[in-house]
């Protein structure tokens, strides 16, 4: 390829990226965005208050109000009272809030004692050289149990390891960045993201089925299976595309490289060993609590199957994750002398919570938005009309799921927070796909794939500038274009690797995870709930025939006459 052609292509790509950056910079912060969306929902509930669609499964044959999903106007006296009297309880009961904070208490101890940093060092330093690239990419994915540690520790470590092997350090940076950010969500280990995303999915599914629950590990199988695939794809891109493109490393005259200490001391190794032993002990205790039918975390015996329910265990997954991280971090800290007394432990948990301040603020406004959206029934109406429209144009099944993955990846370019995006998308797409026969867990898994491979392409990623700073240590001219040109092949490779696997997984009907079905099949009792309780507060439909006709929304003629 000629230099001119390369210039033209780089110029075109740079223009596209510049436009994405301009648009993204014009978006408000997530807190402001959700506040705006709250106002939009209130306004739409007032404009479309009283509009209705026939509930799925009823056919509208009886002509009674219970056969319709009606948009509720939240700007009435009753609606405003509900907003103010429920504001505190809505925030306090917001599912992701407590789940995330509990897990982060344990992760905070593991992170601030140095356990996660040392574990990453051991992981990437104790493998053969021919596996070093693969191990860096995989370690990046595993590091999502504490994302900050992956970005701050593993990425510069990747550069140091590559340079120590006589290779270009930017290739090491790219491989680590690809694993940490491009492989986000794929993991052998449960992380704080699992209960956070599942909580949003559960809330969205309950728009149609109030009895539906989503297990925090409902995507675990497919996410764990994605780890080696992403690792192989990342290794191939690094070895076959990036390393030959970068060539040998010749530092500029102005580059002064500091000696990087990636060694693990004997005390740290001993502390890590004791920490791993403590984890095995905790896991053994959990096994004792769930394997016997009368175990502490087993429920009542099902009279039909004669098997004790596992529901108490599933409901305890978040506390178990907290205990595992907390105990592992505590044992490591004591043995490594990074914990000297109980005050150190308290300070570590407090420091972990201090980093969650912005998330708590976002959770407050997101909780209000989700509540308004549910109360107004706009989500139910959009789901019914959206599924009808998609069915009408024949855009269903696998093409629909692939389309949703691509939509999620495009939204990811201008909105970085995984939880904020899912809080916005879940109330619309989860019910919509439920009406088309797909489980909430399938929609969630599709979202998590789309929310990963495009991370490494957007300058709006909070850690994007940090990665550029790491790169500039070895190449002063490195900038956004440098990083994008390195990461684009990874993004394409991860997309090609993960989407077909997801499609095959759905086609074969393999469970996505623990209680992770492919298809949505409500029980008889749940089907009755959907038919009778999709809306909790039905108000008389307003006499707005013109709007109803213009939006082609069917209404109850008797109520309209009133």
Phi, psi and omega in degrees: 000134184288159178297326180296316179297320177300319180296316180299315182293317178298322179296317179296315179298318181297323178296318179298314180296322178298319179295318178299318181295318180297313180297315181297321180292338179279344178290143176288168175296156182307321180298312179295322181298314179292325176297318177297317180296326175301314179296322179297316180298317179299317180295316180294324178295328178286317182294315187257010180305128180099342176293153185213161169227156178290135178295140176301134176092346181266327182076350180066019186290327185281337179074015179265161186299328183294347180274003186233147169265117186247132176290127182263129177284115182273357181261022171274174178301315180294320181295317180295320177299319179296320180299313184283320182286339182257358188302313182291315182293325178298316179292313184295329183263008180297115190306314184295336188298300182296321182300312183293316183295322179296313180297319183292335175299315179289316180297325180300318178294316180297324182284313188281344173282344182099001183301311185293320179298312181293321179299320178294318179299315181295320182301313185274348183261347185252030178238156178300153183300326182288348177254005187296319180295313178300318182293325178294315180297314181294318178299325177298318178293316181296329183293353180292354171297337174211086191305322181301321181295323179297312181292314189279328185257310190288322183295309176294331177293322177300318178298316182295319180295317180295317181294325177294337178268005180079023181247169182290125183297332179296331176293322176293320176299314182295318180297317180292317179298321179298318180289313183297315189253316181288331177263018184304132179101326176283125185195146172283338185251144171295145180231175177296339179293328184299305178293330180296309181293319181298325180295318176295320180297317180297315179300319181291321180294331182284355171298322179261323185230092185301342182267359186284139176233152181237122179288136179302336180256025183290346177248011191297316185299311183288328178290321178292320179294337181285340185301305180296327179295313178294322178299316179293317180298317179294322177295317181298314180298317181297312187281323187265336184244306191283312182299313176297325182291320182283327180072193180291153182268122176235097184297144176294164181298330183275357182276121176245115184264128177274153178287124181260128181265104178255012182283152175248125182288164179297321179296320178295320178297317180296319179295321179296321179298313178297324179295316179295323177298318180296323177296316178299322178295316179297316179297323177296319178295321177297318179299319179297329182280344185240338183287310177293147181295337178258020181299161183298331182253024173254148182263203180290156180279130177288122182297334181280317183264338183075013181249136180290140182295145176263005186301318177302323177294314180299321179288348182258005185300319180295311175300325179295317177301319178300313182297317181299309180295320183294312181295316180300314179294320181295312180296316179299313183299320180294316182287328180272358179068018173274348171243120181252335179202179183293335178296324179298319179296315179299319179296322180293318178293322178294320179296322178297317180291329180295332178283350182263007183303312181295323179297321180297319178296315178298319181299324181298308182289326178294322179297318179294318179299313181298320179296313179300317182298319179289315182298323184285342184068013177296325179296317178296318180295315179297322181296314181294311182292324179293315179294322176298317181294317179294322176295322183295324181268001177077014181268083183227183174062216184301315178303324179295316181295319178296318178300321179293321177301316181294320177300315180298321180291327178288319176299326181297336181290335184242359181216108192281324188291122180297317181290322180295318178297316184290327175298330180278318187274326187301314182299341179265308190277327180297307177297323181301313181284334173298319179293341179262008173099359181264141182289155174303329181294326177293315179298319178297315180296320178297318179297317184294330175290313179295333182274015185240300193291342178267357178306319189281002180254350187256125175295349181278352174298129185305329183267359181302312178299326180296319179295322177297320177299317177300318181294323182291345174296330182252341180213105185297337182274357182296136179211199182301314181298322178300311184292317180298316182296330177284323189271340182303316178299324177296315181301314179296317181295318180293323178296315180295326182284320191271322183295312178300323178297317178299315179299314179297321180299313180294317182298321179281347179073025179284135177304138182286336182182201177292118185054050181241073182290162178274317186249150179268115179229090181296144175292170180302319180292320179291324177298321178294323178297317180298321183289329188250343187231027176298322175243138183265337184224082180280128177249158179303142180284131184288158181276076183231064186299324183297314179295319181298315181292321184291331179261005176055044180253126182285143182225162178286115184297328181291318178292326178295322179298324176297000000 
